[in-house]
Amino acid sequence: MLLTTREAAVLLKTSERQIYRWVDESEIPFRRVRDQVRFDRTDLLEWATSRRLPVSLEAFDEGLEPEDRAPSLADALRLGGVHHDVPATDRDSALRAVVSLMPMPPSVDREFLIEVLLARESTSSTAIGDGIAIPHVRQPVVAAGAKAAVSVSYLREPVPFGALDGKAVATVFFIVSPTVRTHLQVLAHLARALLDPGFHAALQRRAKTEELAMEAARLKVIFPRAPGPSTSDEGAD
């Protein structure tokens, strides 16, 4: 379901006026439906993540029963694991290595998945800047019955991904989820975590699985409930 301007503002924790500014400047992905501006939730999340903009976790959890919500980012990281010194000489070999290391059920065709990821990268980079890439936002890896998992691969040597900031990628995240909704929830939590100085510092020092999971668990405690959208000119912090 496409989002209205107000719903997009809630999702991005900003004002409707700011949303319209981004639309007027063609900065934000949007569609026109019967002359009304509408937004795709996945496109907005990818856009916000690539620009390090905050997103509302509550907007992704709204209306869900507790048992239907995605597991914590900490648990997903523990399940996916952290992989050090992953060999890669370019973007393609990096993606192949990351897919090979990610724990996935037998139902997932890894070779087909790699082809999809490579095709996605050929259209636009999934590097989000500062040496980090999340290569499958628009094509979530969904495996029915699987538990949500997030792997972190620290490449042995940074490789170019065509990032907007020009930095080569040294860290690649990979997400496997049982449903598309779960994928979006997990990605929203990851996007929020990447804005946190402590979590980011742990990535920079190439923290191991448990240390990174503990940083993610800390964030679940310190992040306050997001307020409603502002009616002022300025977006929320």
C-alpha positions in Angstrom: 0.0 0.0 0.0 1.3 3.4 -1.0 1.8 6.1 1.7 0.3 9.5 1.9 2.4 12.6 2.5 1.4 12.6 6.2 2.3 8.9 6.5 5.6 9.5 4.8 6.3 12.3 7.2 5.7 10.0 10.2 7.9 7.3 8.7 10.8 9.8 8.2 10.2 11.7 11.4 9.9 15.0 9.7 7.2 17.5 8.7 4.8 17.3 5.8 6.2 20.6 4.6 9.7 19.1 4.4 8.3 16.1 2.4 6.8 18.5 -0.1 10.1 20.4 -0.4 11.8 17.1 -1.2 9.1 16.3 -3.8 9.4 19.7 -5.4 13.2 19.3 -5.6 12.9 15.7 -6.9 15.0 14.6 -4.0 12.7 11.9 -2.7 11.2 8.9 -4.6 7.5 9.4 -5.1 4.6 8.6 -7.5 1.6 10.5 -8.6 -1.7 8.6 -8.3 -4.8 10.5 -9.6 -2.8 13.8 -9.1 -2.0 12.9 -5.5 1.6 12.4 -4.3 2.2 8.9 -2.9 5.2 7.0 -1.6 6.4 3.4 -1.6 7.5 2.3 1.9 10.5 0.3 0.6 11.7 3.1 -1.6 11.5 5.6 1.3 13.4 3.3 3.6 16.2 2.7 1.0 16.3 6.5 0.3 16.5 7.4 4.0 19.1 4.7 4.7 21.4 5.9 1.9 21.2 9.4 3.3 21.6 8.5 6.9 18.2 10.0 7.8 16.3 8.8 10.9 13.2 6.6 10.4 10.4 5.8 12.8 10.6 2.2 14.1 7.0 2.6 15.5 5.8 3.3 11.9 7.0 -0.2 10.9 5.6 -1.9 14.0 2.3 -0.1 14.1 -0.7 -2.4 14.1 1.3 -5.6 14.7 0.8 -7.9 17.6 4.0 -8.4 19.7 4.4 -12.0 18.4 4.3 -10.7 14.8 7.1 -8.2 15.2 10.5 -8.9 13.9 13.1 -10.2 16.4 15.5 -7.7 17.9 18.4 -6.6 15.8 20.7 -8.0 18.4 19.2 -11.5 18.0 19.3 -11.2 14.2 23.0 -10.3 14.3 23.8 -13.2 16.5 22.0 -15.5 14.1 23.7 -14.1 11.0 27.1 -13.6 12.5 30.1 -11.4 11.9 32.6 -12.5 9.4 36.2 -11.1 9.3 38.7 -10.8 6.6 36.3 -11.7 3.8 38.3 -11.9 0.5 37.1 -9.7 -2.3 38.8 -7.9 -5.2 35.8 -6.1 -6.6 32.0 -5.6 -6.0 31.0 -8.8 -7.7 33.3 -11.0 -5.7 32.4 -9.2 -2.5 28.7 -10.0 -3.1 29.5 -13.6 -3.9 31.5 -14.0 -0.8 28.9 -12.4 1.4 26.1 -14.7 0.1 28.3 -17.8 0.6 28.8 -16.9 4.2 25.3 -16.1 5.1 23.4 -18.9 6.9 20.3 -19.6 4.8 17.8 -22.5 4.4 18.3 -24.9 1.6 15.2 -23.5 -0.2 17.2 -20.4 -1.1 19.0 -20.7 -4.5 22.3 -18.9 -3.8 23.4 -18.7 -7.4 20.1 -17.1 -8.5 20.3 -14.7 -5.5 23.8 -13.6 -6.6 22.5 -13.0 -10.1 19.7 -10.8 -8.7 22.1 -8.8 -6.5 24.5 -8.3 -9.4 21.7 -7.1 -11.6 20.6 -4.7 -8.8 24.1 -3.2 -8.5 24.3 -2.7 -12.2 21.5 -0.2 -12.1 22.6 1.8 -9.0 24.9 1.3 -6.1 23.6 0.0 -2.8 26.5 1.5 -0.9 25.1 3.9 1.7 28.3 5.8 2.3 31.1 5.7 4.9 32.3 2.4 3.6 29.0 0.5 4.2 26.7 -1.4 1.8 23.3 -3.0 2.2 22.9 -4.7 -1.2 19.3 -5.9 -1.3 16.9 -3.3 0.0 14.5 -3.4 -3.0 14.9 -7.2 -3.5 14.5 -8.6 0.1 15.8 -12.1 0.6 12.7 -13.9 1.8 12.7 -17.5 3.0 9.5 -18.8 4.4 9.9 -20.3 7.8 13.4 -18.9 8.3 14.3 -16.7 11.3 15.3 -13.1 10.6 19.1 -12.9 10.4 21.6 -10.1 9.7 25.2 -11.0 8.8 28.1 -8.5 8.8 31.0 -9.1 6.5 34.2 -7.1 7.0 36.1 -7.2 3.7 39.8 -7.9 3.8 40.3 -4.9 1.6 37.8 -2.2 0.8 36.4 -2.4 -2.7 34.6 0.3 -4.9 30.8 0.1 -4.9 30.2 3.4 -6.6 29.1 5.1 -3.4 27.9 8.7 -3.6 30.6 9.7 -1.2 33.3 8.0 -3.2 34.4 5.7 -0.4 35.2 2.1 -1.0 33.1 -0.4 0.9 34.7 -2.3 3.8 31.5 -3.6 5.6 28.6 -5.4 3.9 25.3 -6.2 5.7 23.1 -9.0 4.5 19.5 -9.7 5.7 17.4 -12.8 5.4 13.8 -12.6 6.5 10.7 -14.9 6.6 8.5 -12.1 5.1 8.9 -8.8 3.3 7.3 -7.0 6.3 9.9 -8.5 8.6 12.7 -7.5 6.2 11.5 -3.9 6.3 11.3 -4.0 10.1 14.8 -5.4 10.4 16.1 -2.9 7.9 14.5 0.0 9.8 16.2 -1.1 13.0 19.5 -1.4 11.2 19.1 2.0 9.7 18.5 3.5 13.1 21.5 1.7 14.6 23.8 3.0 11.9 23.0 6.5 13.1 24.3 5.7 16.6 27.9 6.7 17.3 28.5 3.7 19.5 27.2 1.2 17.0 29.1 2.9 14.2 32.3 2.9 16.2 31.9 -0.8 16.8 31.8 -1.3 13.1 34.9 0.8 12.6 36.9 -1.3 15.0 35.4 -4.5 13.4 33.7 -5.7 16.5 32.9 -9.4 16.8 29.4 -10.8 16.9 28.6 -10.5 20.6 30.1 -7.0 21.0 28.1 -5.8 18.0 24.9 -7.5 19.2 25.4 -5.9 22.7 25.6 -2.5 21.0 22.3 -3.2 19.2 20.7 -4.4 22.4 21.7 -1.1 24.1 20.0 0.9 21.4 16.7 -0.9 22.1 16.9 0.6 25.6 18.0 4.1 24.9 15.9 5.0 21.8 12.8 6.9 23.0 9.4 6.5 21.4 9.2 8.7 18.3 7.0 11.8 18.5 4.4 12.5 15.9 5.3 14.5 12.8 6.3 18.2 13.3 4.2 20.9 11.9 7.2 23.3 11.8 9.6 23.9 8.9 12.3 21.9 10.5 12.5 18.1 10.6 12.8 16.1 13.8 16.2 15.3 15.1 
